[in-house]
Amino acid sequence: MSVVRVLALLLVAAAVVAAPARVAAAGACAAESFSNNRVYAACTDLPTLGASVHWTYDAAASSLSVAFVAAPPSAGGWVAWGLNPKGESMAGTQALIAAPKDGGAGYDVQTYDISGYSLSAPKAISYPTTDLAAEVAADGRVQMFGKLTVSNASGDVVNQIWQVGPVSDGSIAPHAMVSANKAAMGKLNLVTGASTAASGGGSILRKKNTHGILNAVSWGILLPMGGIVARYLKTFKSADPAWFYLHVACQLIGYGVGVSGWATGIHLGNLSKGITYSLHRNIGITVFALGTLQIFALFLRPKKDHKFRPYWNAYHHSVGYTIIILGIVNIFKGMSILEVEQKWKTGYIVAIGVLGGVAVALEVITWSIVLKRRKTEDKAYNGGGGASNGLPLSM
C-alpha cells in the first residue's frame, strides 16, 4: 500500500475519532442545506413524521444550536420541536413552534412552556433562547432554527419531542392523534448523536389508556348499572333477593376494577413529577374514598326493621349517587386531558345514554307498578291505613 493511501486512511480515522457525533449524519439529513451559511456538526433522521434534527453542541458553554426540519400536514401548517426535562411526554415540553405570521408572510418562531396536553399562550421556556427563525424550503418543508442554553441537560442526553399540525383561522390547531404523531418523542445524545425512539412513551401511553378504560368501565358503567339494579329491580317481587346479589356483584366488581384504575393513576402521577391535573386528581381521590366508604358500610348495614335503617338508607343512596355523578364527570375530564379521539368520547356517551334510557324506562314502569299496588292496597284497606308499597329506596 502506498504512503499516500496510508496517510489518507489515517486522516479518515482521525476525523471519525475526533467527531463521533458526525456518525449520525449518515442518513438523508446529511444532504440538507440551509440558508445564511448555517452548518451543524451532527444530524439525525427522526423515526416519525419524516422529520430531522440538526445540531451543534458546545458542552463547555452549554450551548445548543439546532435546526428542525419537517413538513406540515398541509400547506401553511405548523411544526414544533422541543426538549422535556421531566420525561418523554408532551406535558412539560419546552417547545419551539414555527407557524405562519399574521398575514401569511413567512414563518415566525415562538416558545411554549407546555404544562399539560393542550397548548396555551406563548411564554418563555426554561432554556434561554436566541436566534429564533424559520423559513419554508423549496420542497414545502419548514426549517426552524434556534439556539438554546441547555445547562440542565443531564449527561448530555435529552428528551426530545417533535410534532406537526394544521393552522385554522390563523391559530395553531391540534395535531392528529394517529400513531406517527403519538410516537413523536425519544432521546437524543448530543455528544454521540445517537437518537432513539421513546422507550417509555408507548408504555406510558398504554398505561394512560389502561387507566382511562379501567375507570370508565368501573366508575362510569358498572357502578351506574349497580345503582339501576338496586333502584328498579327490587320493585319486582319476583326479583327478590336476586336483585340484591346482582347489585352487590356490580358494585364489588366495579370497585375492584376502579381500585386498579386508581392505582394506575397514582403510578402515572409518579412518572410525571411536576405535572398535576388538580381537579381530575381531587375528584378521583374523592370518588375512591367514597367508594371505599360504601364498601365498609355494607358491614354496618342494619336489618330492615332496625330503627337506624332509614338513616343508613339515606346515607347509602346519597353517597352512591354522588359517586356515580362524580365518576362520570371525571371520566370526561380524563378524556379531555388525554385528548382521546372523538370516537371514544362518542362511544362512552352512547353507553351512558343507553344506561340513562334504561333508567328512564324503568322509572316509568316501576312507578306504574307502584301506583297500581297503592290502588289495590287502598281498596283492600278501605282507602286508608294500609302500608304503602311505594318505590323502594332501601336495600
FENJO-V399970 format. One record per pair of residues at least 4 apart in sequence whose ideal C-beta (glycine too) atoms are under 8 Angstrom apart, sorted by the first residue. I is the first residue (numbers start at 0). J is the second residue. Records with the same first field share a line. If there is no record, write none. Layout:
I: J / J
This chain:
0: 4 / 5
1: 5
2: 6
3: 7
4: 8
5: 9
6: 10
7: 11
8: 12
9: 13
10: 14
11: 15
12: 16
13: 17
14: 18 / 21
15: 19 / 21 / 22
18: 40
19: 190 / 191 / 192
20: 40 / 41 / 56 / 189 / 190 / 191 / 192
21: 40 / 41 / 192
22: 191 / 192
23: 28 / 41 / 42 / 43 / 191 / 192 / 193 / 194
24: 28 / 29 / 41 / 42 / 43 / 192
25: 29
26: 42 / 43 / 44 / 51
27: 31 / 44 / 51
28: 42 / 43 / 44 / 51 / 52 / 53 / 68
29: 42
31: 42 / 51 / 53 / 66 / 68
33: 37 / 38 / 53 / 66 / 142 / 144
34: 134
37: 66 / 144
38: 55
39: 53 / 54 / 55 / 64 / 65 / 66
40: 54 / 55 / 56
41: 53 / 54 / 55 / 56 / 192
42: 51 / 52 / 53 / 54 / 192
43: 51 / 52 / 187 / 192 / 194
44: 50 / 51
45: 50 / 51 / 52 / 161 / 183 / 185 / 194
46: 182 / 185 / 194 / 196
47: 179 / 180 / 182 / 183 / 196
48: 69 / 70 / 161 / 162 / 163 / 179 / 180 / 183
49: 69 / 70
50: 67 / 68 / 69 / 78 / 80 / 161 / 163 / 183
51: 67 / 68 / 69
52: 65 / 66 / 67 / 68 / 80 / 159 / 161 / 187 / 194
53: 65 / 66 / 67 / 68
54: 63 / 64 / 65 / 66 / 189
55: 63 / 64
56: 62 / 63 / 64 / 149 / 155 / 189 / 190
57: 61 / 62 / 63
58: 155 / 189 / 190
61: 148 / 149 / 150 / 152
62: 146 / 147 / 148 / 149
63: 146 / 147 / 148 / 149 / 152 / 189
64: 130 / 144 / 145 / 146
65: 80 / 144 / 145 / 146 / 147
66: 142 / 143 / 144
67: 78 / 80 / 95 / 142 / 143 / 161
68: 136 / 140 / 141 / 142 / 143
69: 78 / 80 / 140 / 141 / 161 / 163
70: 78 / 138 / 139 / 140 / 141 / 163
71: 75 / 76 / 77 / 78 / 141 / 163 / 164 / 165
72: 76 / 163 / 164 / 165 / 174 / 175
73: 165
74: 139
75: 99 / 103 / 166
76: 163 / 164 / 165 / 166
77: 96 / 97 / 98 / 99 / 141 / 163 / 164 / 165 / 166 / 171
78: 96 / 97 / 133 / 141 / 143 / 161 / 162 / 163
79: 94 / 95 / 96 / 97 / 111 / 160 / 161 / 162 / 163 / 164
80: 94 / 95 / 143 / 159 / 160 / 161 / 162
81: 92 / 93 / 94 / 95 / 111 / 113 / 124 / 159 / 160 / 161
82: 92 / 93 / 126 / 147 / 149 / 152 / 157 / 158 / 159 / 160
83: 87 / 88 / 89 / 91 / 92 / 93 / 158 / 159 / 160 / 184
84: 91 / 93 / 125 / 151 / 153 / 157 / 158
85: 90 / 91 / 158 / 271 / 272 / 273 / 274
86: 91 / 158 / 199 / 203 / 270 / 271
87: 158 / 160 / 184 / 185 / 186 / 197 / 198 / 199 / 200 / 203
88: 92 / 160 / 184 / 200 / 203 / 271 / 274
89: 113 / 116 / 160 / 162 / 184
90: 113 / 114 / 115 / 116 / 271 / 274
91: 113 / 114 / 271 / 273 / 274
92: 111 / 113 / 160
93: 110 / 111 / 112 / 113 / 124 / 125 / 126
94: 110 / 111 / 112 / 113 / 124 / 160
95: 108 / 109 / 110 / 111 / 128 / 131 / 143 / 145
96: 108 / 109 / 110 / 111 / 121 / 171
97: 106 / 107 / 108 / 133 / 141 / 143
98: 106 / 107 / 109 / 166 / 171
99: 103 / 105 / 106 / 107 / 166 / 169
100: 104 / 105 / 106 / 107
101: 169
105: 133 / 134 / 135
106: 133 / 134 / 135 / 141 / 143
107: 133
108: 131 / 132 / 133 / 143 / 144 / 145
109: 121 / 131
110: 121 / 122 / 123 / 124 / 128 / 131
111: 118 / 119 / 121 / 122 / 124
112: 119 / 122 / 123 / 124 / 125
113: 118 / 119
114: 119 / 274
115: 274 / 276 / 336
116: 336 / 337 / 338
117: 173 / 338
118: 171 / 173
124: 128
125: 151
126: 147 / 148 / 149
127: 147 / 148
128: 145 / 146 / 147 / 148
129: 145 / 146
130: 144 / 145 / 146
131: 144 / 145
132: 143 / 144 / 145
133: 141 / 142 / 143 / 144
134: 141 / 142
135: 139 / 140 / 141 / 142
136: 140 / 141 / 142
149: 157 / 189
152: 156 / 157 / 189
153: 157
155: 188 / 189 / 190
156: 186 / 187 / 188 / 189
157: 186 / 187 / 189
158: 184 / 185 / 186 / 187
159: 184 / 185 / 186 / 187 / 194
160: 183 / 184
161: 183 / 184
162: 174 / 180 / 183
163: 174 / 180
164: 171 / 172 / 173 / 174 / 175
165: 172 / 174
166: 170 / 171 / 172
167: 172
173: 338
174: 180
175: 179 / 180
176: 180 / 181 / 338 / 339 / 340
177: 181
178: 182
179: 183
181: 200 / 204
182: 196 / 197 / 200 / 201
184: 196 / 197 / 200
185: 194 / 195 / 196 / 197 / 198 / 200
186: 193 / 194 / 195 / 197 / 198
187: 193 / 194
188: 192 / 193 / 194
196: 200
197: 201
198: 202
199: 203 / 270
200: 204
201: 205
202: 206
203: 207 / 267 / 270
204: 208
205: 209
206: 210 / 263 / 266 / 267 / 270
207: 211 / 267 / 337
208: 212 / 337
209: 213 / 260 / 263
210: 214 / 260 / 263 / 264 / 267 / 333
211: 215 / 260 / 330 / 333 / 334 / 337 / 339
212: 216 / 260
213: 217 / 256 / 257 / 259 / 260 / 263
214: 218 / 219 / 257 / 260 / 261 / 264 / 283 / 326 / 329 / 330 / 333
215: 219 / 220 / 330 / 347
216: 220 / 221 / 253 / 256
217: 221 / 222 / 253 / 254 / 255 / 256 / 257 / 259 / 260 / 326
218: 222 / 253 / 257 / 260 / 286 / 290 / 322 / 323 / 326 / 327 / 329 / 330
219: 223 / 326 / 327 / 330 / 347 / 350 / 351
220: 224 / 253 / 350 / 354
221: 225 / 249 / 250 / 252 / 253 / 256
222: 226 / 249 / 250 / 253 / 254 / 257 / 290 / 319 / 322 / 323 / 326
223: 227 / 323 / 327 / 351 / 354
224: 228 / 249 / 253 / 354
225: 229 / 245 / 246 / 247 / 248 / 249 / 250 / 253
226: 230 / 319 / 320 / 323
227: 231 / 232 / 354 / 357 / 358 / 361
228: 232 / 242 / 245 / 246 / 249
229: 233 / 242 / 243 / 246 / 394
230: 358 / 361 / 390 / 392
231: 358 / 361 / 362 / 364 / 365
232: 238 / 241 / 242 / 245 / 246
233: 238 / 239 / 242 / 243 / 391 / 394
234: 238 / 365 / 368 / 369 / 390 / 391
235: 239 / 242 / 368
238: 242
239: 243
240: 244
241: 245
242: 246
243: 247 / 394
244: 248
245: 249
246: 250 / 394
247: 251 / 297
248: 252
249: 253
250: 254 / 293 / 294
251: 255 / 294
252: 256
253: 257
254: 258 / 290 / 291 / 293 / 294
255: 259
256: 260
257: 261 / 286 / 287 / 290
258: 262 / 287
259: 263
260: 264
261: 265 / 283 / 287
262: 266
263: 267
264: 268 / 280 / 283
265: 269
266: 270
267: 271
268: 275 / 280
275: 280
276: 280 / 332 / 336
277: 281
278: 282 / 332
279: 283 / 329 / 332 / 333 / 336
280: 284
281: 285
282: 286 / 325 / 328 / 329 / 332
283: 287 / 329
284: 288
285: 289 / 325
286: 290 / 322 / 325 / 326 / 329
287: 291
288: 292
289: 293 / 318 / 321 / 322 / 325
290: 294 / 322
291: 295
292: 296 / 318
293: 297 / 315 / 318 / 319 / 322
295: 299
296: 300 / 311 / 314 / 315 / 318
299: 311
300: 311 / 315 / 394
301: 305 / 307 / 308 / 311
302: 308
303: 308 / 393
304: 308
307: 311
308: 312 / 393
309: 313 / 393
310: 314
311: 315
312: 316 / 392 / 393 / 394
313: 317
314: 318
315: 319 / 394
316: 320 / 392
317: 321
318: 322
319: 323
320: 324
321: 325
322: 326
323: 327
324: 328
325: 329
326: 330
327: 331 / 351
328: 332
329: 333
330: 334 / 347
331: 335 / 344 / 347
332: 336
333: 337
334: 339 / 343 / 344 / 347
339: 343 / 344
340: 344
341: 345
342: 346
343: 347
344: 348
345: 349
346: 350
347: 351
348: 352
349: 353
350: 354
351: 355
352: 356
353: 357
354: 358
355: 359
356: 360
357: 361
358: 362
359: 363
360: 364
361: 365
362: 366
363: 367
364: 368
365: 369 / 390
366: 370 / 390
367: 371
368: 372
369: 373 / 388 / 389 / 390
370: 374
371: 375
372: 376 / 388
373: 377 / 387 / 388 / 389
374: 378
375: 379
376: 380 / 385 / 386 / 387 / 388
377: 381 / 382 / 383 / 385
378: 382
379: 385
380: 384 / 385
